[in-house]
C-alpha cells in the first residue's frame, strides 16, 4: 500500500506536460472566449464589460439563427455522403487489387491540401463562364451564384475533400477484423451482403464512431473552403455557416463580444452532439475483435 502514493505522484509527473498543454491550449482559450463574450470590444478601443448584453443580442440576431440552420443542413448532407463513399472506397481498397496503394495516396491528397487552396481551385472549376465543369457539360450553370445550387455545390466539394481521409480509417478498421470471422460466416452459408451487414458493419462501429465524431466536428467548423467558394455567405446567405458568421462578426463588424458568444454556442453544441454520439455507440460497439 505504501507504494501507491509514490506511483500516483510519478503518474501525475509523467502526465504534467500533457496536462500543461491541455490547460494552456484548450482550457485557457475557452475561458478567454467566455470572458470576451461579456465585453464590448472592436479590436481597437478599450474593452467595456456589458454582462449578458451580447448574449441577448446574439439571441435576437436572426442571422445567427439562420447560420445555425445552414450549418445543420450542410452537416446533414456532408456526413452521410462522405461516410458512405468513404466506406465504399475502403471496401474496394481492402481487396488488395493492383494499384490499391496508388489510389490510397490519390484519395488522401485532397485532404492534405490547404482548404483555402482547394476552394480557390474548385471556384475556377465551377465558374459559370470559363469553368471546367460547365465546359464539360456544354452549358452555363451558376453553381455558386444560384441559391438552390450554392450549398449543395459547397457540400460536394467538402465531401470530395474528406472521402480519402474517411476511407483510410475504414481500411484500417477492416484490416483489424480477423479473417477467421469472415471465414466462419462463409462456412455457415452467409452471402456477401449478409456478411457485410451482420459481421463487417457491426465490427466497424469503433471506426465509424471515430469517423462520425471527427467528421461532425470538422463539418460544423468548416470555413476556409466555404469562404473561398462563396464569400459573404453566398447568394441570399445560403452558405452562411456558423464559422463564417463568427469571422464576419469579429473581423468585419468588429463585434468581438458577439462573435465570442457565437463561438461558445458552437462549442456547447459540439459537446452535446459528441456526447450523444458517444452514448449511442457505447451501447452498440464491440472493441474486442480477438477470436
N, C-alpha and C positions, 0 to 999 in steps of 0.2 A: 504493500500500500504506500510505503514511503517514497517509492519511485514515481508515483503518479503525478504529484505536483511538479517534479522536475521535468517529466515528459511533456506535461502541459505547457510549461514555460518554454521548452525547446520548440514545441509545435507553434506557439504564438510567435516566437522569434523567427522561425522559418517563414511564417505567413506575413510577417511585418512588411516586407517590400510590396507584396500584392495588396495588402490592406491599405498601405500608404497610397498606392496608385488608385485604388477604388475611391478613397476619401478625396484625393486631390482632383481626379479627372472625372468623377461621377457624382459623388455626394455634394461636393463644394459647388460645382456649376449649377446643380439643381437648386441649391439654397440661394445662390446669386440670382437666378432667374425668378424665383419666388419673391425675393426682395425687390427686384426691378418691377415686378407686377404690381407693387404697391406704391410706385413712384411715377411722377410725370417727368419725362426726360426726352429731349430732342437730339441727343448725341453731342450737343454743343454747349448749351447753357447748363445752369445748376439743376440738380435734381430736387424735386418737390414731393414730399410724402402726401399721398392722396388716399391712403387706405384702400377701400374696395371700390373706388370710383371706376378704376379700369375694368374691374370685373363686370360692373353694371354696364359700362359702355360696350364691352365685347358681347355681353348677353343681348343687348339691344341692336347689335350690328347685324343686319341681315346678310351682309357679305360673308361674314364668318360662318354663319349657319349654312349658307349656300356652299361654301368651300368644303365644309364637312360632308355635305351630301354628295358633292362632286367626287371627293376623295373616296367615299364609301362605294360609289358606283365604279370608280376606277379600280379599287381593290377587288370588288366582286367580279370584275371582268378579268383582271390580270392573274390573280392567284389560281383559279381553276384552270385557266388556259395554260399557264406555264408549268403547272404541276402535271397535268395530263400529257402535254407534249414532252416534258422532261422525262416522265416515266416511260413513254413510248420510245424515245431516243435511247434511254438506258437499256431497255429490253433488247433493242437491236445491237447496241454496242456490247452487251454482255454475251452475245452469241460467239464472239471471237472471230468474226468474219474478217477476210483480208481487207486491210485498210482501216480497221477499227481504231488503231492508235492515231492515225492521221485525222479521222473525223472527231475523235475525242479532243484533240488540240484545236481543231477548227471550231467546234461548238463553243469552247470556252473563250475564244478570242474576243467576242463582243463584250463579255462580262469584265475582262481585264482592261478594256479600253476606258478612257475617261468618259463619263456620261455626257458631259458638255460637247465633246467631240462627236460622240455618237449622234447627239441631237442635231448638230450642225450638218453632218453628212446626210441624215435622213430628211432634214428640211430641204436639202437640194434634191434628193430623190423624189420627194413628194411635192416639189414646186409645181404650180399649175401650168406654167408656160414651157419651161425648158427642163422639167423634171424627168428623171429616167423612167419612173413608173408610168407617167402619162404618155411618154414617147413609146413605151412598150405596148400600152393599151390602145394607142392611136386616138385618144380622145382627151379632152380637157376636164379634169375633175379637181375641184377645190378641196383637197384632202384636209388642209389645215385652216381654211377660211370658212368652210361650211359648218354651221353649228351642229348639224346632225352627224358629221364625219370627223370633227376635230378630236373629240375624246376617244372614239374607237381607234383612230389613227395613232394617237399618242400611246394608248394602251398596247396596240400591236407592236410598236417599237420597244416598249418596255418588256413585253413577252419575248420578243426576239433577242433582247439583250440577256435575259435571265435564264432562258431554256438550257443553255450549256452548263451553267452553274448548277441548276437543279438536276440535270442528267448525271453529272459526275457523282453527286451524293447518292443518287439512286443506284448507280453502278456499284458503288462501294457497299450499299445495303444488300444488293443482290448477291454479291460475292461473299458476303458474310453468312448467307444461308447455306447450311451444309448440303452438299449434293445428295446425301443419303435420304434427306427428307423428300425431295422430288422423286427419287428412285422408288421410295416406298409408295408414294402416291400413284405412280405409273403401274406398279405391281398390283395395286388394289383396283386398277381399272379406271382411274381418273383420267379424263381427257385434258387437253391443253387449257381450255377455259376454266374447268373445274379446279385444276392445279393452281392456276393463277389466282382465281377468286378465293379459294378456301385455304391455300397454303402460302403462296408468294405474297399476296397483298397483306394478309394479317401479320406475317413476319417482317414486313417492311414498315410497320407502323412507327417504330422508333425513328427511322429515317424520315418518314412522312411528317412526323411531329416536328422534327428539326427544320425541315424544308418549309413547312407551313408557317411556323413561328417566325423564322428569319425572313421569309417572303412577305408576310403581312407587315412586319416592322419596316422592311425596306420599301414596300409599296406605299405605306402611309407617309413615309418621309421623302418620297420622290420629289425632286425639284429641278435638278440640273437639266435633264433631257427635256422635261416639260417646258422649262423656261426657254431653252434653245429652239424648240419646235414652235411654241405658241407664246410669245412674250405677252405680258399684260393680261394673262388669264385667258387668252384665246378669244374667238368670236363670241360675244354675248356672255363672256365669263364661263364658258362650258368646260374649260380646263383650269379653272382657278382652284388648284389643290391647296390643302392646308399649309404645306411648307412654303408654297409660293405666296400665300396670303400673309404668313408671318414675315417673310422677306420684304414684301411691299410695305407692310405697316411699319417695320423697323427702319428701313433704309430709304424709302421713298416718302412716306407720310411722316416719318420721324416720330412715330408714336411708339417709343420703345416699351413703355409700360403695357400698352395693349398687346403688343407683339409678344411680350413675356407671358401675359395671361393666356394667350392662344397656345404658346409653347407648352405651358403647364397642362392645359386641357388636352393637348395631343399626347403628352406623356402619360397622363392618367388613363386616357382611352386605350393606349397601347398596353399599359399594365393590366387593365381589366380584360382586354382581348386575349393577352398572353396567358393570364391565369385561367381564363375559361377554357382555352385550348389545352392547357396542362391538365386540368381536372378531367376533361373529356377523354384525353388519351391515356391518362394514368389508369383508368379502369379497363382499358381495352388493349393494352400494349404488353407484349411479351419481349423481354430483353434477353432472356436466356435461350440461346439457339443451339446449345450443346445437345448431343444425342447420346 
